[in-house]
Amino acid sequence: MQRITATTAHSLHGIAATRFVEQQAAATLAPHTLMRRAGLATANLAQALAPHARSIWVACGPGNNGGDGLETALHLHQRGYHAVVTWLGESAKVSADAHDAWQRASQAGVRFAAEPPTHADLCIDALLGIGSTRAPQGRMAHWVQHMNHCGATVLAVDVPTGLHAETGALTQSRTEPASHTRIVVRAHHTLSLLTLKPGLFTGHGRDFVGQVWLDSLGVDVAENSADATLAGPPPRRAHGHASHKGTRGDVAVIGGAPGMTGAVLLAASAALHAGAGRVIVSLLDDHPIGVDPLQPELMMRPYRQLNTEALTVVCGCGGGEAIASILGEVMMNAPRLVLDADALNAISADARLAAVLIQRGTKQATVLTPHPLEAARLLGCGTADIQANRLLAAQELADRLRCTVVLKGSGTVTAAPGQHPVINPTGNGKLATGGTGDVLAGLLGTRLASGMNPYEAAWTAVYQHAELADRWPNEAALTAGALAKALS
């Protein structure tokens, strides 16, 4: 069993890929082996989390996730714990594996009850597994609410009930209005069985899973069967003694329409502190500043004096409507390009600019950094559609626009044509302040300028940017300006 942290990369398997791995493993094992191993693994973790628990409530659903719970209760009962099972299944209607688990638990004397116990030191959520897309209803919904409010530690089996294992979206019934409050288990720990699922790490996943654990149930899962990757720490890059500012790369940051100069200066500051050799700022303001007294290292140049064919360009930060007039030219010329904020809005509003972007293809390095609303504009859909399947949305954008895409948000997704999407495990809500996206754009520009390919530059920049928030002192506010300086 592994405790999943941001210090190691992991393969992620969606529902279909997990089912395939499960079917292949089951074909080589004795009947019921995987469910019995799942129950044993869950019982082991439950005992480690609450070794002195007087009462353990195991809430079991009607499917195989419930069967895992029944096996868990059996092992806990045999170890002397007072385990109480509430089960929504019917022995005559469940799968062969779940029926075997029910029979073993019943014969061993496990206590079954119609309703949850009034007190439990540990709750085990085995209600709905990875195959469920429906929201909890009826008694199950009541049990979920009881579990969330009883004050006990909650351990979810495979995935918290109400969370989609593949997308990280909250499940919804067909008749439920979009504004309806979702019913989902808020787990303190989640034990992912056989494989790690993408939905545990993006969308709403990180808000509801708590600490994630993995037990592969003794199955050797091939990495090439994965659908995505959970990022680990980027490799360290050292600069040689003979390097100089010319070898570190030149970054030009273009944007800052009237009244929006701050966004460009934040991106430029990030590029500077991330290690770019030279950083040039080109403001689209009618009365641009000649020097930033707080950062005199930044070189101020009018756009028409830039040789964009020799630069890594970060374009769009605070660009307003003014960015559209120069964006086509920038996209045609810049060999390495990060498009953010208003540059993305301009592309979504102008098919001609979108066509220029697509023409860049893989010949010129391009990274887009949309948040969900900007991604929705680019794909011509709603923000809810993006958030319903962030992996799919990021990959669709990357394939359609033929570039690397960083879909920002909880569990930021990096996608590129022909590559596995990467979900970022670092970061927290402290990044939800103005300007932090500009800092990411500047950091990304520096990584591109250093010679990294856009896919690697993107996911490594995302990891570093968000990891700083994880290490930020709790007593200190995280501001974009301070974040940029912390990149040094």
C-alpha positions in Angstrom: 0.0 0.0 0.0 1.3 3.5 -0.9 0.5 6.9 0.5 0.1 9.2 -2.5 2.0 12.5 -2.2 3.3 15.1 -4.7 6.8 13.7 -4.4 6.4 10.8 -6.8 4.8 10.6 -10.3 2.0 8.0 -10.8 0.1 6.5 -13.7 -3.7 7.3 -13.7 -6.3 5.0 -15.2 -9.8 6.0 -16.1 -12.8 3.7 -15.7 -12.5 1.7 -18.9 -8.7 1.2 -18.4 -9.3 0.1 -14.8 -12.0 -2.3 -15.9 -9.6 -3.8 -18.5 -6.9 -4.2 -15.9 -9.4 -5.8 -13.5 -10.7 -8.3 -16.2 -7.2 -9.3 -17.2 -6.2 -9.9 -13.5 -9.4 -11.8 -12.7 -8.8 -14.1 -15.6 -5.6 -15.4 -14.0 -6.8 -15.5 -10.4 -9.1 -17.8 -8.4 -12.7 -16.6 -8.2 -13.4 -13.7 -5.8 -9.7 -13.1 -5.2 -9.7 -9.4 -6.1 -12.7 -8.5 -3.9 -11.2 -10.4 -1.0 -7.9 -8.6 -1.4 -9.7 -5.3 -1.6 -11.5 -6.0 1.6 -8.3 -7.0 3.3 -6.5 -3.9 2.1 -9.3 -1.7 3.3 -9.4 -3.4 6.7 -5.6 -3.0 7.1 -5.8 0.8 6.4 -8.9 1.2 8.6 -7.0 -0.5 11.5 -4.0 1.7 10.9 -6.2 4.9 10.9 -8.3 4.0 13.9 -6.5 1.3 15.9 -8.5 1.9 19.0 -11.9 2.4 17.4 -14.8 1.1 19.6 -17.3 1.1 16.7 -16.8 1.1 13.0 -19.7 1.7 10.6 -19.3 0.1 7.1 -21.9 1.6 4.7 -22.2 -0.8 1.7 -24.0 -0.1 -1.6 -25.7 -2.6 -3.8 -22.7 -3.2 -6.2 -19.2 -4.5 -6.0 -18.0 -1.5 -4.0 -20.5 -2.7 -1.4 -18.9 -6.2 -1.7 -15.6 -4.7 -0.9 -17.1 -3.2 2.2 -18.6 -6.5 3.2 -15.2 -8.1 3.0 -13.7 -5.2 5.0 -16.3 -5.7 7.7 -15.5 -9.5 7.8 -11.8 -8.8 8.5 -12.5 -6.1 11.1 -15.0 -8.4 12.9 -12.4 -11.2 12.9 -9.9 -8.9 14.5 -12.2 -8.1 17.3 -13.6 -4.7 16.2 -17.3 -3.9 16.6 -18.2 -3.5 12.9 -21.8 -2.6 12.0 -22.8 -3.0 8.4 -25.7 -1.2 6.6 -26.2 -2.8 3.2 -28.4 -1.7 0.3 -27.9 -4.9 -1.6 -30.0 -8.0 -2.0 -28.3 -11.3 -1.8 -30.3 -12.7 -4.7 -29.5 -9.8 -7.1 -25.8 -8.9 -6.5 -22.8 -10.2 -8.5 -21.2 -13.5 -7.7 -18.3 -11.7 -6.0 -20.6 -9.6 -3.8 -22.7 -12.6 -3.0 -19.7 -14.5 -1.8 -18.6 -11.5 0.4 -22.2 -11.3 1.9 -22.2 -15.0 2.6 -18.8 -15.0 4.3 -19.7 -11.9 6.4 -23.0 -13.4 7.4 -21.6 -16.8 8.4 -18.8 -15.1 10.4 -21.4 -13.2 12.5 -20.9 -9.7 11.2 -23.6 -7.5 12.5 -26.0 -6.1 9.9 -28.3 -3.1 10.7 -31.1 -1.2 8.9 -29.7 2.2 9.9 -26.3 3.6 10.8 -25.2 3.3 14.4 -25.7 6.4 16.6 -22.0 6.6 17.2 -19.0 5.4 15.2 -15.3 6.2 15.6 -14.6 5.3 11.9 -17.0 5.3 8.9 -16.2 3.3 5.8 -17.8 4.5 2.6 -18.4 1.5 0.3 -21.6 2.8 -1.2 -20.8 3.6 -4.9 -17.7 2.7 -6.8 -16.1 3.8 -10.1 -18.9 2.6 -12.3 -21.5 4.9 -10.9 -22.6 8.1 -12.5 -25.8 8.7 -10.6 -26.2 10.8 -7.5 -27.0 9.2 -4.2 -30.7 9.1 -3.5 -33.1 7.9 -0.8 -31.5 6.0 2.0 -28.1 6.2 0.4 -28.3 10.0 0.4 -29.4 10.0 4.0 -26.4 7.8 4.9 -24.0 10.1 3.1 -25.3 13.1 5.0 -25.1 11.2 8.3 -21.5 10.2 7.5 -20.5 13.8 6.7 -22.0 15.2 9.9 -21.3 12.5 12.5 -17.8 13.7 13.3 -16.0 10.4 12.7 -13.0 9.8 10.5 -14.3 8.8 7.0 -12.5 6.3 4.8 -13.8 6.0 1.2 -13.3 2.7 -0.7 -11.9 3.5 -4.2 -13.7 6.8 -4.6 -16.0 8.9 -2.3 -19.6 8.3 -3.1 -21.0 11.1 -5.3 -17.6 11.9 -7.0 -17.0 10.7 -10.6 -13.8 8.6 -10.5 -12.7 9.7 -14.0 -13.5 13.4 -14.2 -13.6 14.6 -10.6 -17.1 16.0 -11.2 -19.9 15.6 -8.7 -22.5 13.1 -9.9 -26.0 14.4 -10.6 -29.4 12.7 -11.2 -31.1 13.3 -14.5 -34.0 15.1 -12.8 -31.9 17.2 -10.5 -31.6 20.9 -11.3 -28.1 22.2 -12.0 -28.3 24.4 -9.0 -29.1 21.6 -6.6 -26.7 20.9 -3.7 -24.7 17.8 -4.5 -24.7 14.9 -2.1 -21.1 13.6 -1.9 -19.0 11.9 0.9 -16.3 14.2 2.2 -13.6 11.7 3.0 -10.6 12.1 5.2 -8.9 9.2 3.4 -9.5 7.4 0.1 -8.1 4.0 -0.7 -7.9 3.7 -4.5 -7.9 0.0 -5.4 -6.0 -1.6 -8.3 -5.3 1.7 -10.0 -5.2 5.5 -9.3 -8.2 7.3 -10.9 -7.8 10.8 -12.4 -10.9 12.2 -10.8 -9.3 11.9 -7.4 -6.8 14.7 -8.3 -8.7 17.2 -10.5 -12.1 19.0 -10.5 -13.8 18.6 -7.2 -11.6 15.6 -6.4 -9.1 17.2 -4.1 -11.8 18.8 -2.0 -13.5 15.5 -1.2 -10.9 12.7 -1.2 -8.6 13.7 1.7 -5.4 11.7 1.8 -5.2 9.3 -1.1 -3.8 5.8 -0.7 -3.2 3.1 -3.4 -3.2 -0.7 -3.1 -2.7 -2.5 -6.4 -4.1 -5.7 -4.9 -1.0 -7.6 -6.0 -1.6 -6.9 -9.7 1.2 -5.6 -11.9 -0.4 -2.8 -13.7 1.3 -1.8 -17.0 2.1 1.8 -17.3 1.3 1.9 -21.0 -2.3 1.2 -20.1 -2.7 4.5 -18.3 -4.9 7.4 -19.5 -3.0 10.2 -17.8 -0.1 10.9 -15.4 0.0 12.5 -12.0 3.0 14.8 -12.0 6.0 14.3 -9.8 8.8 16.8 -9.0 10.5 18.1 -12.1 14.1 17.2 -12.7 16.5 19.8 -11.4 18.2 21.9 -14.1 21.6 23.4 -13.5 23.3 26.2 -15.4 26.9 25.6 -16.4 29.7 27.9 -15.2 30.3 29.1 -18.8 26.7 30.2 -19.2 25.8 33.9 -19.7 22.7 36.0 -20.1 22.6 35.2 -23.8 22.4 31.4 -23.1 19.7 31.8 -20.6 17.2 33.0 -23.2 15.4 36.2 -23.9 11.7 36.6 -22.9 9.5 39.4 -24.1 6.2 40.1 -22.3 3.6 41.9 -24.4 0.4 43.3 -23.0 -0.6 45.9 -20.4 -3.3 47.9 -22.1 -4.2 51.2 -20.4 -5.0 50.6 -16.8 -3.7 47.0 -16.9 0.0 47.5 -16.6 0.3 45.4 -13.5 -0.4 42.1 -15.2 2.5 42.5 -17.6 4.9 43.6 -14.9 3.9 40.5 -12.8 4.6 38.2 -15.7 7.9 39.9 -16.4 8.9 39.7 -12.8 8.2 36.0 -12.8 10.3 35.5 -15.9 13.1 37.6 -14.3 13.1 35.7 -11.0 12.7 32.3 -12.7 16.1 32.9 -14.4 15.6 34.3 -17.9 18.7 35.9 -19.3 17.0 39.1 -20.3 13.4 40.2 -19.9 11.8 42.8 -22.2 8.5 44.5 -21.4 6.4 45.9 -24.2 3.4 47.8 -22.9 0.4 48.6 -25.1 -0.3 51.6 -23.1 -0.3 55.0 -24.9 2.0 56.4 -22.2 4.2 53.5 -21.2 6.7 53.8 -18.3 10.4 54.0 -19.2 11.6 52.0 -16.3 10.3 50.0 -13.4 12.1 51.5 -10.4 11.4 48.4 -8.4 12.8 46.1 -11.0 15.3 48.1 -13.1 16.5 44.8 -14.7 13.4 44.8 -16.9 14.1 46.3 -20.3 11.2 48.5 -21.6 10.7 48.5 -25.4 7.9 49.6 -27.7 6.3 46.7 -29.6 7.5 47.9 -33.0 11.1 47.7 -31.8 10.9 44.1 -30.9 12.4 41.4 -33.1 9.9 38.7 -32.1 11.5 36.2 -34.5 14.4 35.9 -32.0 12.4 35.9 -28.8 10.3 33.8 -26.5 7.1 35.8 -26.2 4.5 35.9 -23.4 1.5 37.6 -24.8 -1.9 38.7 -23.5 -1.4 39.5 -19.8 -3.6 42.6 -19.3 -3.7 43.1 -23.0 -7.4 44.2 -23.2 -8.8 44.8 -26.7 -5.5 46.3 -27.8 -3.9 42.8 -28.0 -6.0 41.8 -31.0 -4.3 44.3 -33.3 -0.8 42.7 -33.0 -1.6 39.1 -32.0 -1.7 37.7 -35.6 1.7 39.1 -36.3 3.1 37.8 -33.0 1.8 34.3 -33.7 3.3 34.3 -37.2 6.7 35.3 -36.0 7.5 34.2 -32.5 9.3 30.8 -32.4 8.3 30.2 -28.8 5.0 31.6 -27.5 2.9 31.6 -24.3 -0.7 32.9 -24.9 -2.6 33.9 -21.8 -5.7 35.9 -20.7 -6.8 38.5 -23.3 -4.8 36.8 -26.1 -7.0 33.8 -25.6 -10.2 35.9 -25.6 -9.1 37.5 -28.8 -8.5 34.1 -30.5 -11.9 32.8 -29.3 -13.6 35.9 -30.8 -11.8 35.9 -34.2 -11.7 32.8 -36.4 -8.8 34.3 -38.4 -6.6 34.5 -35.4 -7.6 30.9 -34.5 -6.5 29.9 -38.0 -3.1 31.5 -37.5 -2.7 29.8 -34.2 -3.5 26.4 -35.8 -1.0 27.1 -38.6 1.8 27.3 -36.0 1.3 23.6 -35.4 4.3 21.8 -34.0 6.8 23.8 -36.0 6.7 26.6 -33.5 6.4 26.0 -29.7 3.1 27.3 -28.3 1.5 27.0 -24.9 -2.0 28.2 -24.0 -2.9 28.8 -20.3 -6.7 29.2 -20.1 -8.8 29.1 -17.0 -12.1 27.2 -17.4 -14.1 30.2 -18.8 -11.4 31.0 -21.3 -11.3 27.3 -22.3 -15.1 27.4 -22.7 -14.9 30.4 -25.1 -12.2 28.6 -27.2 -14.3 25.5 -27.5 -17.6 27.3 -27.9 -19.3 25.7 -24.8 -20.0 26.5 -21.2 -17.8 26.5 -18.2 -19.8 23.7 -16.7 -19.0 21.6 -19.8 -15.3 22.2 -19.2 -15.4 21.3 -15.6 -17.5 18.2 -16.2 -14.5 16.6 -17.9 -11.3 18.6 -17.5 -9.1 15.9 -19.0 -11.2 15.6 -22.1 -11.6 19.4 -22.5 -7.8 20.0 -22.2 -7.0 17.3 -24.7 -9.7 18.5 -27.2 -8.3 22.0 -27.0 -4.7 20.8 -27.6 -5.7 18.6 -30.5 -7.9 21.2 -32.1 -5.4 24.1 -31.8 -2.3 21.9 -32.3 -0.5 23.2 -29.2 0.2 22.5 -25.6 -2.7 23.5 -23.3 -2.6 24.3 -19.5 -6.1 24.1 -18.2 -5.8 25.9 -14.9 -7.8 25.1 -11.8 -7.9 22.5 -9.0 -5.7 19.7 -10.4 -4.4 21.8 -13.4 -4.3 19.7 -16.5 -1.5 19.9 -19.1 -2.3 18.4 -22.5 -0.5 18.2 -25.9 -1.1 16.4 -29.1 0.2 12.8 -28.9 0.9 13.0 -25.2 -0.7 11.7 -22.0 -2.4 14.5 -20.1 -0.6 15.4 -16.9 -2.5 16.3 -13.7 -0.7 18.5 -11.3 -0.8 17.4 -7.6 0.5 20.6 -6.0 -1.1 23.9 -5.0 -4.0 25.1 -2.9 -6.6 27.8 -2.5 -4.0 30.4 -1.7 -3.4 30.8 -5.5 -6.9 32.1 -5.9 -5.8 35.7 -6.0 -5.3 38.2 -8.8 -2.1 38.0 -10.8 -1.0 34.5 -10.0 -1.9 33.4 -13.5 0.3 36.1 -14.9 3.2 34.8 -12.7 2.6 31.3 -14.2 2.7 32.7 -17.7 6.1 34.4 -17.1 7.6 31.3 -15.5 6.4 29.3 -18.4 8.1 31.7 -20.8 11.4 31.4 -19.0 11.2 27.6 -19.3 10.5 27.8 -23.0 13.4 30.2 -23.5 15.7 27.8 -21.7 15.2 25.3 -24.5 12.6 23.0 -23.0 9.9 21.6 -25.2 6.5 23.1 -24.6 4.9 20.0 -23.0 7.7 19.6 -20.5 8.0 23.4 -19.9 4.3 23.5 -19.2 3.8 20.7 -16.6 7.1 21.5 -14.8 6.2 25.2 -14.6 2.7 24.4 -13.2 4.2 22.1 -10.6 6.8 24.6 -9.4 4.3 27.5 -9.4 1.8 25.6 -7.3 4.4 24.0 -5.0 5.4 27.4 -3.8 1.8 27.9 -2.6 2.1 24.6 -0.6 5.2 25.9 1.1 3.8 29.4 1.7 3.7 30.3 5.5 0.1 30.0 6.8 0.4 33.4 8.5 1.4 35.2 5.4 -0.9 36.3 2.5 0.1 35.0 -0.9 0.3 37.8 -3.3 1.3 37.5 -7.0 4.2 39.9 -6.6 5.6 37.9 -3.7 5.0 34.7 -5.6 7.0 35.9 -8.5 10.0 36.9 -6.3 9.8 33.5 -4.6 10.7 31.8 -7.9 14.3 32.9 -7.5 
